[in-house]
Amino acid sequence: MKVITEENLTSWRRHLHQNPELSLEEHKTKEFIASVLKEYGIEYQETLETGLVVIFKARVETKDTILFRADIDALPISEENDVDFKSNNDGVMHACGHDGHTTMLLGSVIEAADYYKNNDTKVNSIFVFQPAEETFGGGNLLINDFDFSPYNILASYALHMNPDYPEGHIVSKPKEIMASANEYRIYIKGRAAHVGLKNTGIDALNVATMFFQEMLKLNALHTKARNTNIIHIGKMYGGDAMNVVAENAYMEGTIRTYSMEDLATIKVAIENTRVGLEHLTGASIRVDFAEGYPAVINDEAPYQVIREVIEKENIDYIELEEAYLYGEDFSFFSRLSPINYSFLGLRNEEKNYVSGLHTPTFNFDEKILKVGVQYYLGILNYYNE
Protein backbone atom coordinates (compact mmCIF):
# COMPACT_ATOMS: atom_id res chain seq x y z
CA MET A 1 0.00 0.00 0.00
CA LYS A 2 1.46 3.34 -1.07
CA VAL A 3 -1.12 5.84 0.16
CA ILE A 4 -2.98 4.33 3.11
CA THR A 5 -1.75 2.47 6.17
CA GLU A 6 -2.91 -0.45 8.28
CA GLU A 7 -3.89 2.15 10.88
CA ASN A 8 -6.26 3.72 8.33
CA LEU A 9 -7.90 0.35 7.67
CA THR A 10 -8.28 -0.39 11.37
CA SER A 11 -9.76 3.04 12.09
CA TRP A 12 -12.26 2.86 9.23
CA ARG A 13 -13.33 -0.68 10.09
CA ARG A 14 -13.90 0.15 13.75
CA HIS A 15 -15.92 3.26 12.91
CA LEU A 16 -18.13 1.23 10.59
CA HIS A 17 -18.43 -1.54 13.19
CA GLN A 18 -19.57 0.92 15.84
CA ASN A 19 -22.20 2.41 13.55
CA PRO A 20 -23.97 -0.47 11.77
CA GLU A 21 -27.17 0.10 9.80
CA LEU A 22 -29.75 -2.27 8.38
CA SER A 23 -30.50 -2.84 4.71
CA LEU A 24 -31.56 0.30 2.80
CA GLU A 25 -30.99 2.34 5.98
CA GLU A 26 -27.22 2.78 5.49
CA HIS A 27 -27.35 6.60 5.38
CA LYS A 28 -24.59 7.28 7.92
CA THR A 29 -22.49 4.50 6.40
CA LYS A 30 -22.81 6.19 3.02
CA GLU A 31 -21.92 9.56 4.55
CA PHE A 32 -18.80 8.10 6.14
CA ILE A 33 -17.61 6.45 2.93
CA ALA A 34 -18.24 9.69 1.05
CA SER A 35 -16.32 11.70 3.66
CA VAL A 36 -13.24 9.50 3.26
CA LEU A 37 -13.44 9.71 -0.52
CA LYS A 38 -13.70 13.50 -0.33
CA GLU A 39 -10.69 13.62 2.00
CA TYR A 40 -8.62 11.98 -0.75
CA GLY A 41 -10.17 14.03 -3.56
CA ILE A 42 -11.98 11.10 -5.13
CA GLU A 43 -15.21 11.74 -7.04
CA TYR A 44 -18.15 9.38 -6.66
CA GLN A 45 -21.68 8.86 -7.93
CA GLU A 46 -24.74 8.02 -5.86
CA THR A 47 -27.13 5.16 -6.57
CA LEU A 48 -30.32 4.09 -4.82
CA GLU A 49 -30.49 6.13 -1.59
CA THR A 50 -27.49 4.64 0.17
CA GLY A 51 -25.15 3.28 -2.51
CA LEU A 52 -21.98 4.80 -3.97
CA VAL A 53 -20.04 4.10 -7.16
CA VAL A 54 -16.50 5.24 -8.00
CA ILE A 55 -15.25 5.05 -11.59
CA PHE A 56 -11.68 5.49 -12.82
CA LYS A 57 -11.10 5.98 -16.54
CA ALA A 58 -8.08 4.50 -18.30
CA ARG A 59 -5.48 6.67 -20.03
CA VAL A 60 -6.67 5.27 -23.37
CA GLU A 61 -10.20 5.50 -24.73
CA THR A 62 -11.85 2.15 -23.98
CA LYS A 63 -15.06 0.57 -22.79
CA ASP A 64 -13.23 -2.37 -21.23
CA THR A 65 -13.77 -2.28 -17.47
CA ILE A 66 -13.37 -4.37 -14.34
CA LEU A 67 -15.68 -4.09 -11.35
CA PHE A 68 -15.19 -4.57 -7.61
CA ARG A 69 -18.06 -4.72 -5.13
CA ALA A 70 -18.49 -4.51 -1.34
CA ASP A 71 -21.75 -4.86 0.60
CA ILE A 72 -22.27 -2.27 3.35
CA ASP A 73 -25.33 -3.29 5.41
CA ALA A 74 -25.50 -4.94 8.84
CA LEU A 75 -27.78 -7.45 10.56
CA PRO A 76 -30.52 -7.25 13.25
CA ILE A 77 -28.29 -8.94 15.86
CA SER A 78 -27.34 -7.70 19.35
CA GLU A 79 -23.57 -7.72 19.68
CA GLU A 80 -21.99 -9.67 22.56
CA ASN A 81 -18.34 -8.81 21.89
CA ASP A 82 -16.56 -7.03 24.74
CA VAL A 83 -14.58 -4.56 22.61
CA ASP A 84 -14.04 -0.81 22.64
CA PHE A 85 -15.67 -0.48 19.22
CA LYS A 86 -18.82 -2.45 20.05
CA SER A 87 -21.96 -1.49 18.11
CA ASN A 88 -23.60 1.74 19.28
CA ASN A 89 -26.84 0.78 17.55
CA ASP A 90 -28.81 -1.53 19.85
CA GLY A 91 -29.92 -4.70 18.13
CA VAL A 92 -27.85 -4.05 15.00
CA MET A 93 -24.40 -5.50 14.32
CA HIS A 94 -21.89 -6.09 11.56
CA ALA A 95 -22.03 -9.83 12.19
CA CYS A 96 -21.22 -10.85 8.62
CA GLY A 97 -18.03 -8.87 8.03
CA HIS A 98 -19.48 -6.18 5.79
CA ASP A 99 -17.57 -3.57 7.78
CA GLY A 100 -14.42 -5.39 6.64
CA HIS A 101 -15.64 -5.71 3.05
CA THR A 102 -16.36 -1.98 2.92
CA THR A 103 -13.01 -1.08 4.47
CA MET A 104 -11.06 -3.23 2.00
CA LEU A 105 -12.85 -1.67 -0.95
CA LEU A 106 -12.42 1.83 0.46
CA GLY A 107 -8.68 1.25 0.85
CA SER A 108 -8.54 -0.19 -2.67
CA VAL A 109 -10.31 2.84 -4.14
CA ILE A 110 -7.79 5.21 -2.58
CA GLU A 111 -4.85 3.14 -3.78
CA ALA A 112 -6.46 2.80 -7.22
CA ALA A 113 -6.78 6.58 -7.52
CA ASP A 114 -3.00 6.82 -7.09
CA TYR A 115 -2.49 3.92 -9.50
CA TYR A 116 -4.52 5.58 -12.26
CA LYS A 117 -2.72 8.87 -11.71
CA ASN A 118 0.76 7.38 -12.04
CA ASN A 119 0.44 4.51 -14.53
CA ASP A 120 -0.43 3.97 -18.18
CA THR A 121 -3.74 2.24 -17.62
CA LYS A 122 -5.73 0.50 -20.37
CA VAL A 123 -8.92 -0.64 -18.60
CA ASN A 124 -11.45 1.34 -16.59
CA SER A 125 -12.43 0.26 -13.11
CA ILE A 126 -15.67 0.53 -11.15
CA PHE A 127 -15.90 0.25 -7.36
CA VAL A 128 -19.40 -0.41 -6.01
CA PHE A 129 -20.44 0.17 -2.39
CA GLN A 130 -23.70 -1.76 -2.41
CA PRO A 131 -26.52 -1.57 0.14
CA ALA A 132 -29.01 -4.24 1.18
CA GLU A 133 -27.23 -7.52 0.53
CA GLU A 134 -28.75 -9.14 3.60
CA THR A 135 -32.43 -8.78 2.83
CA PHE A 136 -33.59 -6.98 -0.29
CA GLY A 137 -31.22 -8.21 -2.99
CA GLY A 138 -29.50 -4.85 -3.18
CA GLY A 139 -27.22 -6.07 -5.96
CA ASN A 140 -30.22 -6.49 -8.24
CA LEU A 141 -31.70 -3.16 -7.15
CA LEU A 142 -28.42 -1.36 -7.80
CA ILE A 143 -27.91 -2.91 -11.23
CA ASN A 144 -31.41 -1.79 -12.16
CA ASP A 145 -30.77 1.73 -10.84
CA PHE A 146 -27.25 2.53 -12.06
CA ASP A 147 -26.39 2.82 -15.76
CA PHE A 148 -23.55 0.41 -16.50
CA SER A 149 -24.27 0.35 -20.24
CA PRO A 150 -21.36 2.63 -21.27
CA TYR A 151 -18.92 -0.03 -20.05
CA ASN A 152 -17.88 -3.43 -21.33
CA ILE A 153 -17.36 -5.10 -17.97
CA LEU A 154 -14.82 -7.87 -18.43
CA ALA A 155 -15.30 -9.33 -14.94
CA SER A 156 -16.69 -8.50 -11.49
CA TYR A 157 -14.95 -9.42 -8.22
CA ALA A 158 -15.94 -9.61 -4.55
CA LEU A 159 -14.45 -10.84 -1.27
CA HIS A 160 -16.28 -12.13 1.82
CA MET A 161 -14.92 -12.74 5.33
CA ASN A 162 -14.84 -16.43 6.30
CA PRO A 163 -14.23 -17.80 9.83
CA ASP A 164 -13.81 -21.38 8.60
CA TYR A 165 -10.33 -20.78 7.17
CA PRO A 166 -7.07 -19.38 8.60
CA GLU A 167 -6.63 -15.63 8.61
CA GLY A 168 -5.06 -13.98 5.60
CA HIS A 169 -5.80 -16.83 3.17
CA ILE A 170 -7.83 -16.30 0.00
CA VAL A 171 -10.30 -19.18 -0.44
CA SER A 172 -12.11 -19.89 -3.69
CA LYS A 173 -13.12 -22.53 -6.23
CA PRO A 174 -14.27 -22.73 -9.83
CA LYS A 175 -17.94 -23.03 -10.77
CA GLU A 176 -20.61 -22.97 -8.01
CA ILE A 177 -19.50 -21.46 -4.69
CA MET A 178 -22.76 -20.23 -3.12
CA ALA A 179 -26.30 -21.53 -3.52
CA SER A 180 -29.46 -20.00 -4.85
CA ALA A 181 -31.57 -18.78 -1.91
CA ASN A 182 -35.34 -18.58 -2.38
CA GLU A 183 -38.15 -18.12 0.13
CA TYR A 184 -41.65 -19.57 0.17
CA ARG A 185 -44.71 -18.99 2.35
CA ILE A 186 -47.73 -21.29 2.65
CA TYR A 187 -51.13 -20.07 3.88
CA ILE A 188 -53.70 -22.71 4.82
CA LYS A 189 -57.39 -21.89 5.34
CA GLY A 190 -59.53 -24.59 6.93
CA ARG A 191 -62.88 -24.33 8.72
CA ALA A 192 -63.24 -23.70 12.44
CA ALA A 193 -65.43 -25.94 14.60
CA HIS A 194 -65.88 -26.92 18.21
CA VAL A 195 -63.65 -29.89 19.04
CA GLY A 196 -66.78 -31.80 20.03
CA LEU A 197 -67.97 -31.42 16.41
CA LYS A 198 -64.54 -31.97 14.86
CA ASN A 199 -66.00 -33.70 11.81
CA THR A 200 -67.75 -30.48 10.77
CA GLY A 201 -64.50 -28.54 10.55
CA ILE A 202 -61.39 -28.66 8.38
CA ASP A 203 -58.29 -28.78 10.56
CA ALA A 204 -55.73 -26.39 9.08
CA LEU A 205 -53.07 -27.66 11.50
CA ASN A 206 -53.57 -31.20 10.28
CA VAL A 207 -53.23 -30.00 6.69
CA ALA A 208 -50.04 -28.15 7.59
CA THR A 209 -48.64 -31.32 9.13
CA MET A 210 -49.46 -33.26 5.97
CA PHE A 211 -47.82 -30.54 3.86
CA PHE A 212 -44.75 -30.65 6.11
CA GLN A 213 -44.38 -34.39 5.65
CA GLU A 214 -44.73 -34.14 1.88
CA MET A 215 -42.09 -31.38 1.74
CA LEU A 216 -39.58 -33.73 3.36
CA LYS A 217 -40.00 -36.18 0.47
CA LEU A 218 -39.67 -33.76 -2.43
CA ASN A 219 -35.92 -34.04 -2.95
CA ALA A 220 -35.93 -37.83 -3.02
CA LEU A 221 -38.91 -38.02 -5.34
CA HIS A 222 -38.20 -35.21 -7.81
CA THR A 223 -34.48 -34.31 -8.03
CA LYS A 224 -31.31 -36.25 -8.77
CA ALA A 225 -29.76 -37.83 -5.70
CA ARG A 226 -26.29 -36.45 -6.50
CA ASN A 227 -27.54 -32.86 -6.58
CA THR A 228 -27.32 -30.79 -3.41
CA ASN A 229 -30.67 -29.23 -2.52
CA ILE A 230 -32.22 -28.14 0.75
CA ILE A 231 -35.95 -27.60 1.24
CA HIS A 232 -36.18 -26.15 4.72
CA ILE A 233 -39.31 -25.37 6.78
CA GLY A 234 -38.25 -22.72 9.29
CA LYS A 235 -41.54 -21.59 10.81
CA MET A 236 -44.92 -23.25 11.28
CA TYR A 237 -47.89 -22.28 13.40
CA GLY A 238 -51.69 -22.21 13.53
CA GLY A 239 -54.84 -22.52 15.60
CA ASP A 240 -56.48 -20.33 18.21
CA ALA A 241 -57.47 -22.50 21.18
CA MET A 242 -57.04 -26.03 22.50
CA ASN A 243 -60.72 -26.89 22.05
CA VAL A 244 -61.21 -25.41 18.58
CA VAL A 245 -60.49 -26.99 15.21
CA ALA A 246 -57.81 -24.73 13.69
CA GLU A 247 -59.10 -22.51 10.90
CA ASN A 248 -55.72 -21.13 9.83
CA ALA A 249 -52.15 -22.38 9.64
CA TYR A 250 -48.96 -20.95 8.21
CA MET A 251 -45.57 -22.30 7.08
CA GLU A 252 -42.49 -20.62 5.69
CA GLY A 253 -39.02 -21.68 4.67
CA THR A 254 -36.22 -21.49 2.16
CA ILE A 255 -34.99 -23.49 -0.79
CA ARG A 256 -31.22 -23.73 -1.38
CA THR A 257 -29.85 -25.19 -4.60
CA TYR A 258 -27.08 -24.69 -7.17
CA SER A 259 -29.34 -25.73 -10.05
CA MET A 260 -31.99 -23.43 -11.50
CA GLU A 261 -33.48 -26.52 -13.14
CA ASP A 262 -33.87 -28.19 -9.74
CA LEU A 263 -35.36 -25.00 -8.32
CA ALA A 264 -38.03 -24.99 -11.03
CA THR A 265 -38.72 -28.70 -10.39
CA ILE A 266 -39.07 -28.13 -6.64
CA LYS A 267 -41.47 -25.23 -7.16
CA VAL A 268 -43.67 -27.36 -9.43
CA ALA A 269 -43.62 -30.19 -6.88
CA ILE A 270 -44.69 -27.84 -4.08
CA GLU A 271 -47.49 -26.48 -6.25
CA ASN A 272 -48.67 -29.99 -7.12
CA THR A 273 -48.64 -30.87 -3.40
CA ARG A 274 -50.83 -27.83 -2.76
CA VAL A 275 -53.37 -28.94 -5.36
CA GLY A 276 -53.40 -32.52 -4.08
CA LEU A 277 -53.92 -31.53 -0.46
CA GLU A 278 -56.73 -29.15 -1.38
CA HIS A 279 -58.56 -32.01 -3.10
CA LEU A 280 -57.84 -34.43 -0.26
CA THR A 281 -58.75 -32.17 2.69
CA GLY A 282 -61.07 -29.48 1.36
CA ALA A 283 -58.78 -26.76 2.71
CA SER A 284 -57.84 -23.68 0.71
CA ILE A 285 -54.06 -23.35 0.34
CA ARG A 286 -51.96 -20.54 -1.14
CA VAL A 287 -48.23 -20.83 -1.84
CA ASP A 288 -46.21 -17.66 -2.42
CA PHE A 289 -42.66 -17.80 -3.75
CA ALA A 290 -40.47 -14.74 -3.17
CA GLU A 291 -37.88 -13.87 -5.80
CA GLY A 292 -34.57 -14.96 -4.33
CA TYR A 293 -30.88 -14.86 -5.11
CA PRO A 294 -29.53 -16.99 -7.96
CA ALA A 295 -26.62 -19.29 -7.23
CA VAL A 296 -23.16 -17.70 -7.24
CA ILE A 297 -21.22 -19.49 -9.97
CA ASN A 298 -17.61 -18.50 -10.55
CA ASP A 299 -16.73 -18.15 -14.20
CA GLU A 300 -13.56 -19.78 -15.49
CA ALA A 301 -11.76 -16.72 -16.87
CA PRO A 302 -11.88 -14.52 -13.73
CA TYR A 303 -11.14 -17.58 -11.61
CA GLN A 304 -7.92 -18.11 -13.54
CA VAL A 305 -7.14 -14.41 -13.09
CA ILE A 306 -7.36 -14.61 -9.31
CA ARG A 307 -5.21 -17.73 -9.23
CA GLU A 308 -2.47 -15.93 -11.18
CA VAL A 309 -2.79 -12.81 -9.03
CA ILE A 310 -2.60 -14.80 -5.79
CA GLU A 311 0.56 -16.54 -6.97
CA LYS A 312 2.18 -13.33 -8.17
CA GLU A 313 1.29 -11.44 -4.98
CA ASN A 314 2.47 -14.36 -2.84
CA ILE A 315 -0.87 -14.56 -1.01
CA ASP A 316 -1.74 -17.81 0.77
CA TYR A 317 -4.47 -19.74 -1.03
CA ILE A 318 -6.84 -22.58 -0.17
CA GLU A 319 -9.02 -24.31 -2.75
CA LEU A 320 -12.55 -24.68 -1.40
CA GLU A 321 -13.63 -28.32 -1.58
CA GLU A 322 -17.39 -27.87 -1.46
CA ALA A 323 -19.65 -24.94 -2.21
CA TYR A 324 -21.61 -23.29 0.60
CA LEU A 325 -25.39 -23.37 0.82
CA TYR A 326 -25.44 -19.74 1.91
CA GLY A 327 -27.12 -17.23 -0.39
CA GLU A 328 -25.41 -14.11 -1.77
CA ASP A 329 -26.76 -11.40 -4.05
CA PHE A 330 -23.40 -10.93 -5.78
CA SER A 331 -24.89 -13.52 -8.12
CA PHE A 332 -26.88 -10.69 -9.74
CA PHE A 333 -23.63 -9.18 -11.04
CA SER A 334 -23.60 -12.07 -13.50
CA ARG A 335 -26.10 -9.90 -15.36
CA LEU A 336 -23.21 -7.52 -16.09
CA SER A 337 -20.22 -9.80 -16.60
CA PRO A 338 -18.47 -13.03 -15.68
CA ILE A 339 -17.85 -13.05 -11.91
CA ASN A 340 -15.50 -14.34 -9.26
CA TYR A 341 -16.51 -14.54 -5.61
CA SER A 342 -13.86 -15.51 -3.07
CA PHE A 343 -13.39 -15.59 0.68
CA LEU A 344 -10.81 -14.06 3.00
CA GLY A 345 -10.05 -16.34 5.92
CA LEU A 346 -10.09 -14.80 9.40
CA ARG A 347 -9.87 -17.76 11.75
CA ASN A 348 -7.36 -17.36 14.59
CA GLU A 349 -7.98 -19.73 17.49
CA GLU A 350 -5.31 -18.14 19.72
CA LYS A 351 -7.16 -14.82 19.57
CA ASN A 352 -10.57 -16.54 19.65
CA TYR A 353 -11.61 -15.29 16.22
CA VAL A 354 -13.66 -18.42 15.59
CA SER A 355 -17.31 -17.32 15.75
CA GLY A 356 -19.46 -18.05 12.73
CA LEU A 357 -21.09 -15.62 10.37
CA HIS A 358 -24.34 -14.09 11.65
CA THR A 359 -23.45 -14.71 15.30
CA PRO A 360 -23.30 -12.07 18.08
CA THR A 361 -19.60 -12.73 18.77
CA PHE A 362 -18.32 -12.54 15.19
CA ASN A 363 -15.05 -10.59 14.99
CA PHE A 364 -11.64 -10.57 13.28
CA ASP A 365 -8.18 -9.04 13.44
CA GLU A 366 -7.96 -5.98 11.19
CA LYS A 367 -4.46 -6.94 10.07
CA ILE A 368 -6.02 -9.21 7.44
CA LEU A 369 -7.67 -6.26 5.67
CA LYS A 370 -4.43 -5.32 3.93
CA VAL A 371 -4.52 -8.73 2.22
CA GLY A 372 -7.86 -7.81 0.66
CA VAL A 373 -6.47 -4.51 -0.58
CA GLN A 374 -3.38 -6.26 -1.97
CA TYR A 375 -5.64 -8.80 -3.70
CA TYR A 376 -7.85 -6.17 -5.35
CA LEU A 377 -4.85 -4.09 -6.47
CA GLY A 378 -3.23 -7.24 -7.87
CA ILE A 379 -6.33 -7.82 -10.01
CA LEU A 380 -6.27 -4.19 -11.12
CA ASN A 381 -2.63 -4.45 -12.11
CA TYR A 382 -3.24 -7.75 -13.95
CA TYR A 383 -5.72 -6.15 -16.35
CA ASN A 384 -3.50 -3.11 -16.93
CA GLU A 385 -0.22 -4.92 -17.63
Helices and strands as residue ranges (DSSP letters): H 6-18, H 27-39, E 45-47, E 51-56, E 64-71, H 98-118, E 124-130, H 138-145, E 152-166, E 170-172, E 175-189, E 193-194, G 195-200, H 204-222, E 229-238, E 244-245, E 248-257, H 260-281, E 284-293, E 296-298, H 300-312, E 317-319, E 324-327, G 329-335, E 339-347, G 366-368, H 369-384
